[in-house]
Amino acid sequence: MRAVVMTEPSDGPDRTEVRDVDEPNPDSGQLTVEVEHAGVNFIDVMARRGDPGYASSWPYVPGLEVAGTVRALGDDVTGFSVGQRVAAFTRGGGLAEVAVADSRLVVPLPERVDTASASAAPLMLATAYLLLTDAGRFRPGDAVLMYSAGGGVGSALAALVPVLGGGRLIGTVTRADKVDAVRQLGWDVVLPLEADMTDAIRAVAPDGVDLILDPTGTRMLDVDLDVAAPSGRIVLFGNAGGGTPDPLPPAGRLIGGNLAIGGFSMSSLTAAAPARAASALGTVLGLLAEGTVRLPITEVGSLDEVAATHQLLAEGRGTGKYVVSVQRTR
Ligand SMILES: NC(=O)c1ccc[n+]([C@@H]2O[C@H](COP(=O)([O-])OP(=O)(O)OC[C@H]3O[C@@H](n4cnc5c(N)ncnc54)[C@H](OP(=O)(O)O)[C@@H]3O)[C@@H](O)[C@H]2O)c1
């Protein structure tokens, strides 16, 4: 079968190629999925550049979310049948014609949800849903700030907040030329990311920000603490710039500011509490099936175009969510 293979760490697309590799077989507790669509993510770029904890080994087949049909079942797997339409979290290996998944992280696809949208549900839509409802304890009317608003998670947040009761959405983007496009995703205010953001954020949220969703490691944490409203929640959920995060601030700053800092990692949740991750995936697939949530998705035509898409994401040139159409060649 064909798969996207990253041969060794690199800052560019030069070590990513499409290769013929052995098709995986499901072990006990697993099933394999004949992939129709797979999500393309910034986290693949973090694996590509060799950030610790992302690529399990080299060469590495990236890909953390897929949708398609069940191809084969491990010995003890029940509740699924060959040919059934599903969406799944994968632990790498999703950008391939066949992917293996832990059956606890596979969810049947409602009839009305197409595989392109479904392939964006595990890591993008379910992450945005849990960031808001679980880690972020979103309340209707909250002012919400997110860095990297123009990516997949950002576009999912903009779609979900109105469904959860509405709020004021303030996002940042790494490139000023993306401001208009990202406003069209549903963000009320879009600010280009600059060296000091405190004044710019205070100007648009004079009463402070209730929920801050921050995938930039600890780079923006001082700003987060400065602009957070009393009872504000700060959720750290990534390390987009790479490097080692700084220590957290002293307790006095949190106590004095009535602030909470939390963390969120979907991959850790899938390992530690797979039922919760699968439940969130089932919920967001239900929202897609009802038509309550609509996602703007850009479909990339084949696995051969994935390396260039990763580079687009690495350079911050993308807007919204990218998924790849995977057609089996033989
Ligand atoms: N913890 C989790 O479970 C989890 C799950 C999914 C994603 N994430 C994190 O959430 C972030 C966005 O992911 P995504 O899937 O939405 O991205 P995506 O759709 O792949 O798009 C890439 C986004 O990354 C942003 N970006 C690129 N280089 C950056 C940098 N050096 N500093 C800050 N932002 C940068 C760009 O933001 P602009 O729009 O600002 O240009 C762009 O929107 C990533 O950092 C990712 O690691 C975490």
The ligand as an SDF file (V2000), in Angstrom:
LIG
                    3D

 48 52  0  0  0  0  0  0  0  0999 V2000
   -3.2550   19.5160   22.4770 N   0  0  0  0  0  0  0  0  0  0  0  0
   -3.8980   18.9460   21.4760 C   0  0  0  0  0  0  0  0  0  0  0  0
   -4.5120   17.9060   21.6510 O   0  0  0  0  0  0  0  0  0  0  0  0
   -3.8840   19.5890   20.1150 C   0  0  0  0  0  0  0  0  0  0  0  0
   -4.7000   19.0730   19.1090 C   0  0  0  0  0  0  0  0  0  0  0  0
   -4.6990   19.7120   17.8570 C   0  0  0  0  0  0  0  0  0  0  0  0
   -3.8640   20.8180   17.6450 C   0  0  0  0  0  0  0  0  0  0  0  0
   -3.0730   21.2610   18.6550 N   0  0  0  0  0  0  0  0  0  0  0  0
   -2.2030   22.4410   18.4610 C   0  0  0  0  0  0  0  0  0  0  0  0
   -3.0010   23.5120   18.0460 O   0  0  0  0  0  0  0  0  0  0  0  0
   -2.2660   24.3390   17.1620 C   0  0  0  0  0  0  0  0  0  0  0  0
   -3.0860   24.5730   15.9120 C   0  0  0  0  0  0  0  0  0  0  0  0
   -3.2710   23.3080   15.3300 O   0  0  0  0  0  0  0  0  0  0  0  0
   -4.1790   23.1400   14.0530 P   0  0  0  0  0  0  0  0  0  0  0  0
   -4.3560   21.6970   13.8270 O   0  0  0  0  0  0  0  0  0  0  0  0
   -5.3250   24.0340   14.1580 O   0  0  0  0  0  0  0  0  0  0  0  0
   -3.2330   23.7410   12.9780 O   0  0  0  0  0  0  0  0  0  0  0  0
   -3.3360   23.6080   11.3970 P   0  0  0  0  0  0  0  0  0  0  0  0
   -4.7310   23.5520   10.9360 O   0  0  0  0  0  0  0  0  0  0  0  0
   -2.4320   22.5330   11.0060 O   0  0  0  0  0  0  0  0  0  0  0  0
   -2.7420   25.0190   10.9600 O   0  0  0  0  0  0  0  0  0  0  0  0
   -1.5050   25.4480   11.4020 C   0  0  0  0  0  0  0  0  0  0  0  0
   -1.6990   26.6160   12.3230 C   0  0  0  0  0  0  0  0  0  0  0  0
   -0.5390   26.7110   13.0970 O   0  0  0  0  0  0  0  0  0  0  0  0
   -0.2630   28.0720   13.3140 C   0  0  0  0  0  0  0  0  0  0  0  0
    1.1800   28.2310   13.3970 N   0  0  0  0  0  0  0  0  0  0  0  0
    2.1050   27.8610   12.5130 C   0  0  0  0  0  0  0  0  0  0  0  0
    3.3380   28.1310   12.9890 N   0  0  0  0  0  0  0  0  0  0  0  0
    3.1510   28.6990   14.2010 C   0  0  0  0  0  0  0  0  0  0  0  0
    4.0310   29.2020   15.2040 C   0  0  0  0  0  0  0  0  0  0  0  0
    5.3650   29.1350   15.0540 N   0  0  0  0  0  0  0  0  0  0  0  0
    3.4930   29.7420   16.3170 N   0  0  0  0  0  0  0  0  0  0  0  0
    2.1470   29.7920   16.4760 C   0  0  0  0  0  0  0  0  0  0  0  0
    1.2680   29.3040   15.5730 N   0  0  0  0  0  0  0  0  0  0  0  0
    1.7750   28.7660   14.4570 C   0  0  0  0  0  0  0  0  0  0  0  0
   -0.8680   28.8570   12.2100 C   0  0  0  0  0  0  0  0  0  0  0  0
   -1.5730   29.8490   12.8660 O   0  0  0  0  0  0  0  0  0  0  0  0
   -2.0550   31.2330   12.2860 P   0  0  0  0  0  0  0  0  0  0  0  0
   -3.4630   30.9960   11.8960 O   0  0  0  0  0  0  0  0  0  0  0  0
   -1.9010   32.0740   13.4890 O   0  0  0  0  0  0  0  0  0  0  0  0
   -1.2010   31.6380   11.1720 O   0  0  0  0  0  0  0  0  0  0  0  0
   -1.8610   27.8930   11.5530 C   0  0  0  0  0  0  0  0  0  0  0  0
   -3.1670   28.3060   11.7160 O   0  0  0  0  0  0  0  0  0  0  0  0
   -0.9530   23.6310   16.8760 C   0  0  0  0  0  0  0  0  0  0  0  0
    0.0450   24.2310   17.6610 O   0  0  0  0  0  0  0  0  0  0  0  0
   -1.2070   22.2190   17.3430 C   0  0  0  0  0  0  0  0  0  0  0  0
   -0.0450   21.5920   17.8270 O   0  0  0  0  0  0  0  0  0  0  0  0
   -3.0600   20.6830   19.8790 C   0  0  0  0  0  0  0  0  0  0  0  0
  1  2  1  0
  2  3  2  0
  2  4  1  0
  4  5  1  0
  4 48  2  0
  5  6  2  0
  6  7  1  0
  7  8  2  0
  8  9  1  0
  8 48  1  0
  9 10  1  0
  9 46  1  0
 10 11  1  0
 11 12  1  0
 11 44  1  0
 12 13  1  0
 13 14  1  0
 14 15  2  0
 14 16  1  0
 14 17  1  0
 17 18  1  0
 18 19  2  0
 18 20  1  0
 18 21  1  0
 21 22  1  0
 22 23  1  0
 23 24  1  0
 23 42  1  0
 24 25  1  0
 25 26  1  0
 25 36  1  0
 26 27  1  0
 26 35  1  0
 27 28  2  0
 28 29  1  0
 29 30  1  0
 29 35  2  0
 30 31  1  0
 30 32  2  0
 32 33  1  0
 33 34  2  0
 34 35  1  0
 36 37  1  0
 36 42  1  0
 37 38  1  0
 38 39  2  0
 38 40  1  0
 38 41  1  0
 42 43  1  0
 44 45  1  0
 44 46  1  0
 46 47  1  0
M  CHG  2   8   1  16  -1
M  END
$$$$
